[in-house]
Amino acid sequence: MERVSENGFNERLGDHLRRLRRQKGLSLLDVEAASAKEFKSSVLGAYERGERAISAARLARLAELYRLPLKAMIPSDGGPAPAAATSGIALDPGRLDASDVPEARAVARYVRQVQAMRQEWTQGPVIALRATDVRALAAALDRTPEELVRRLDELGVRVG
């Protein structure tokens, strides 16, 4: 698989997000109002121009706001559609936090967000990510779910 630069991906994603917003007949200010200022028009504009990266959690929230499935928020690369992860995975948060590999740090941030959303305040030895989490995280890291799982195995942070 050809690697895409982060800036190139952000620009493609931004163009795609702008198209989706316009298809919904919304202006930047409409989205700001509909989200009760959760998505400021200036920040959403920066996402759409590819000047700012959007987190997987924010992308998922924007998908909810647009009433679209999360996978619709990711631009097609023109190739075959990625195979969907069929199950969740278990990760060791301690190993993730101890890693200095950028991908592991990104996954650790996502795991902390999942823990906060689920109100799991104590950090146990294992956290389960659902298949939808795996797909969202893989998309945010510009990988297929299968590639992400392989990478997590290489990093030694997956349990089971």
C-alpha positions as CSV (number, residue, x, y, z in Angstrom):
1,M,0.0,0.0,0.0
2,E,1.3,3.4,-0.9
3,R,1.9,5.7,2.1
4,V,0.1,9.0,1.9
5,S,1.6,12.0,3.6
6,E,-0.3,13.4,6.5
7,N,-0.8,16.8,4.8
8,G,-1.9,15.1,1.6
9,F,-4.4,13.0,3.6
10,N,-5.7,16.0,5.6
11,E,-6.3,17.9,2.3
12,R,-8.2,15.0,0.8
13,L,-10.2,14.5,3.9
14,G,-10.9,18.3,4.2
15,D,-12.1,18.4,0.6
16,H,-14.3,15.4,1.3
17,L,-15.7,17.0,4.5
18,R,-16.5,20.2,2.6
19,R,-18.4,18.2,-0.1
20,L,-20.4,16.4,2.6
21,R,-21.3,19.6,4.4
22,R,-22.4,21.2,1.2
23,Q,-24.4,18.1,0.1
24,K,-26.3,18.6,3.4
25,G,-26.9,22.2,2.4
26,L,-25.1,23.6,5.4
27,S,-22.8,26.5,5.8
28,L,-19.9,26.6,8.3
29,L,-22.1,28.8,10.5
30,D,-25.0,26.4,10.2
31,V,-22.8,23.6,11.5
32,E,-21.6,25.8,14.4
33,A,-25.2,26.6,15.3
34,A,-26.4,23.0,14.9
35,S,-23.6,21.7,17.1
36,A,-24.2,24.4,19.8
37,K,-20.7,25.7,19.0
38,E,-19.1,22.3,19.5
39,F,-17.7,22.8,16.0
40,K,-16.6,26.4,15.6
41,S,-16.8,27.6,12.0
42,S,-13.1,28.6,12.0
43,V,-12.0,25.2,13.2
44,L,-14.3,23.3,10.8
45,G,-12.9,25.5,8.0
46,A,-9.4,24.6,9.0
47,Y,-10.3,20.9,8.9
48,E,-11.8,21.4,5.4
49,R,-8.8,23.3,4.1
50,G,-6.5,20.5,5.4
51,E,-4.7,22.9,7.7
52,R,-5.7,21.0,10.9
53,A,-6.0,17.3,11.6
54,I,-9.3,16.0,13.0
55,S,-9.3,13.4,15.7
56,A,-11.2,10.1,15.2
57,A,-13.5,11.1,18.0
58,R,-14.3,14.5,16.5
59,L,-14.8,12.9,13.1
60,A,-17.2,10.4,14.6
61,R,-19.1,13.3,16.3
62,L,-19.3,15.2,13.0
63,A,-20.7,12.0,11.3
64,E,-23.4,11.9,14.0
65,L,-24.2,15.6,13.4
66,Y,-24.4,15.0,9.6
67,R,-26.4,11.8,10.3
68,L,-23.9,9.7,8.3
69,P,-22.1,6.5,9.0
70,L,-18.5,7.1,10.1
71,K,-17.2,5.3,7.0
72,A,-18.9,7.9,4.8
73,M,-16.6,10.6,6.4
74,I,-13.5,9.0,5.0
75,P,-12.6,9.8,1.4
76,S,-12.1,6.9,-1.0
77,D,-8.6,6.3,-2.2
78,G,-9.9,5.1,-5.5
79,G,-8.8,1.5,-4.7
80,P,-10.9,-1.4,-3.5
81,A,-12.9,-0.8,-0.3
82,P,-11.0,-1.9,2.8
83,A,-12.2,-5.1,4.5
84,A,-14.0,-4.3,7.7
85,A,-12.7,-5.6,11.0
86,T,-15.1,-8.2,12.2
87,S,-14.3,-8.1,15.9
88,G,-12.8,-5.9,18.5
89,I,-9.4,-6.1,20.1
90,A,-8.0,-6.0,23.6
91,L,-5.0,-3.7,24.3
92,D,-2.7,-3.2,27.3
93,P,-2.9,0.5,28.2
94,G,0.3,0.3,30.2
95,R,2.3,-0.9,27.3
96,L,0.8,1.7,25.1
97,D,1.7,4.5,27.5
98,A,5.2,3.2,27.9
99,S,5.9,3.2,24.1
100,D,7.6,6.1,22.4
101,V,6.5,5.0,18.9
102,P,4.2,7.8,17.5
103,E,1.5,5.4,16.4
104,A,1.4,3.8,19.8
105,R,1.1,7.3,21.4
106,A,-1.8,8.1,19.0
107,V,-3.6,4.8,20.0
108,A,-2.9,5.6,23.7
109,R,-4.6,9.0,23.3
110,Y,-7.6,7.3,21.6
111,V,-7.8,4.7,24.3
112,R,-7.9,7.4,27.0
113,Q,-10.8,9.1,25.1
114,V,-12.6,5.8,25.0
115,Q,-12.0,5.3,28.7
116,A,-13.4,8.7,29.4
117,M,-16.4,8.2,27.2
118,R,-17.1,4.9,28.9
119,Q,-16.3,6.5,32.3
120,E,-13.7,3.8,33.0
121,W,-11.7,5.9,35.4
122,T,-9.5,3.2,36.7
123,Q,-6.9,2.0,34.3
124,G,-7.1,-1.8,34.3
125,P,-4.6,-4.2,32.7
126,V,-6.7,-4.5,29.5
127,I,-9.1,-2.2,27.5
128,A,-11.4,-3.6,24.9
129,L,-11.9,-1.7,21.7
130,R,-15.0,-2.5,19.7
131,A,-14.9,-3.2,16.0
132,T,-16.2,0.3,15.3
133,D,-13.4,1.7,17.4
134,V,-10.8,-0.3,15.4
135,R,-12.2,0.9,12.1
136,A,-12.3,4.6,13.2
137,L,-8.8,4.4,14.6
138,A,-7.5,2.6,11.5
139,A,-9.0,5.3,9.3
140,A,-7.5,8.1,11.5
141,L,-4.1,6.4,11.1
142,D,-4.5,5.9,7.4
143,R,-4.5,2.1,7.7
144,T,-6.9,-0.7,7.1
145,P,-8.2,-2.3,10.3
146,E,-6.2,-5.4,9.5
147,E,-3.0,-3.3,9.0
148,L,-3.6,-1.6,12.3
149,V,-4.1,-4.9,14.2
150,R,-0.8,-6.2,12.6
151,R,1.0,-3.0,13.7
152,L,-0.3,-3.3,17.2
153,D,0.9,-6.9,17.4
154,E,4.3,-5.7,16.1
155,L,4.4,-3.1,18.9
156,G,3.4,-5.7,21.5
157,V,0.5,-3.8,22.8
158,R,-2.3,-6.2,21.8
159,V,-3.6,-8.7,24.4
160,G,-4.9,-12.1,23.3
